[in-house]
């Protein structure tokens, strides 16, 4: 969670992690809960995996109350549809945490395996 972008905090609040433990393996899952809208999932995926290419933006309208750093009387404006070039680098806020501790975790697992093998051999 510490790696998640935190402009509003909504994305960070939707991150969930689970650990599954069985005799054959330990499996961890980091995912997003279901509280995001479809467009927010798309944005979250673009942050995690990166996004390069183009996106068609539909026309929309909005109210503006500021222009060039100055307050103005609120005005409703229409924005025409346009094509936007995206160039978002991957942030790895879901998968990055694991990558940061991969070497340390592998070393600890190997140590446990070695200790277990030694104990097994000592008992045999």
C-alpha positions as CSV (number, residue, x, y, z in Angstrom):
1,X,0.0,0.0,0.0
2,X,2.9,2.3,0.6
3,X,3.7,2.4,-3.1
4,X,0.2,3.4,-4.2
5,X,-0.4,6.9,-5.6
6,X,-2.2,9.0,-3.1
7,X,-3.8,12.0,-4.8
8,X,-7.3,11.4,-3.2
9,X,-6.6,8.2,-1.3
10,X,-9.4,6.3,-3.0
11,X,-7.1,3.9,-4.9
12,X,-5.1,3.2,-1.8
13,X,-8.2,2.4,0.2
14,X,-9.3,-0.2,-2.4
15,X,-6.1,-2.3,-2.2
16,X,-6.5,-5.7,-0.6
17,X,-4.0,-8.4,0.1
18,X,-4.6,-12.1,0.9
19,X,-2.2,-14.9,1.8
20,X,-3.1,-18.5,1.0
21,X,-1.1,-21.1,2.9
22,X,-1.2,-24.8,2.1
23,X,1.3,-27.6,2.6
24,X,2.6,-27.4,-1.0
25,X,2.9,-23.6,-1.5
26,X,2.4,-20.1,-0.1
27,X,0.5,-17.8,-2.4
28,X,0.0,-14.1,-2.0
29,X,-2.5,-12.0,-3.9
30,X,-2.7,-8.2,-4.0
31,X,-5.7,-6.8,-5.8
32,X,-8.2,-4.0,-5.9
33,X,-11.6,-4.4,-4.1
34,X,-14.8,-3.8,-6.0
35,X,-15.5,-0.2,-5.0
36,X,-14.1,1.5,-8.0
37,X,-16.0,2.4,-11.2
38,X,-15.0,1.0,-14.5
39,X,-13.1,4.2,-15.5
40,X,-11.3,4.2,-12.2
41,X,-10.1,0.5,-12.8
42,X,-8.8,1.6,-16.2
43,X,-6.9,4.5,-14.6
44,X,-5.6,2.1,-11.9
45,X,-4.4,-0.4,-14.5
46,X,-2.7,2.4,-16.5
47,X,-0.8,3.4,-13.4
48,X,0.3,-0.2,-12.6
49,X,1.1,-1.4,-16.1
50,X,1.8,1.9,-17.9
51,X,-0.1,3.1,-21.0
52,X,1.3,4.1,-24.3
53,X,-0.6,5.0,-27.4
54,X,-3.8,7.0,-28.0
55,X,-7.2,7.4,-26.4
56,X,-10.3,8.8,-27.9
57,X,-12.0,11.2,-25.4
58,X,-15.7,11.8,-25.9
59,X,-17.2,15.3,-25.9
60,X,-18.3,16.6,-22.5
61,X,-19.3,19.8,-20.8
62,X,-18.0,21.3,-17.6
63,X,-18.4,24.4,-15.4
64,X,-15.3,26.6,-14.9
65,X,-14.9,29.2,-12.2
66,X,-11.3,30.0,-12.8
67,X,-9.2,31.0,-15.9
68,X,-5.5,31.8,-16.1
69,X,-5.3,31.7,-12.3
70,X,-8.1,34.2,-11.7
71,X,-11.6,33.6,-10.4
72,X,-14.4,34.3,-13.0
73,X,-18.2,34.0,-13.0
74,X,-19.0,30.3,-13.3
75,X,-19.5,29.4,-17.0
76,X,-20.6,26.2,-18.6
77,X,-18.4,25.2,-21.5
78,X,-18.6,22.3,-24.1
79,X,-15.4,20.4,-24.9
80,X,-15.4,18.7,-28.3
81,X,-14.3,15.1,-28.7
82,X,-10.5,14.7,-29.3
83,X,-7.7,12.1,-29.5
84,X,-5.2,12.1,-26.6
85,X,-1.7,10.6,-26.8
86,X,-0.9,8.8,-23.5
87,X,2.6,8.1,-22.2
88,X,2.2,6.9,-18.7
89,X,5.1,4.9,-17.2
90,X,4.3,1.9,-15.0
91,X,4.3,2.7,-11.3
92,X,4.2,-0.9,-10.0
93,X,2.2,0.0,-6.8
94,X,0.6,-3.5,-6.7
95,X,3.5,-5.7,-7.9
96,X,6.4,-3.4,-7.0
97,X,6.4,-4.2,-3.3
98,X,7.1,-7.9,-3.9
99,X,9.9,-7.1,-6.4
100,X,11.5,-4.9,-3.7
101,X,11.7,-7.8,-1.2
102,X,12.1,-10.7,-3.7
103,X,15.8,-11.4,-3.0
104,X,15.4,-11.2,0.8
105,X,12.3,-13.4,0.7
106,X,14.1,-16.0,-1.5
107,X,17.1,-16.0,0.9
108,X,14.9,-16.5,3.9
109,X,13.0,-19.4,2.2
110,X,16.2,-21.0,1.2
111,X,17.4,-20.8,4.8
112,X,14.2,-22.5,6.1
113,X,14.6,-25.2,3.5
114,X,18.2,-25.8,4.4
115,X,17.4,-25.9,8.1
116,X,14.5,-28.4,7.5
117,X,16.7,-30.6,5.3
118,X,19.4,-30.6,8.0
119,X,16.9,-31.5,10.7
120,X,15.5,-34.2,8.5
121,X,18.9,-35.7,7.8
122,X,19.9,-35.5,11.5
123,X,16.8,-37.5,12.4
124,X,17.3,-40.1,9.7
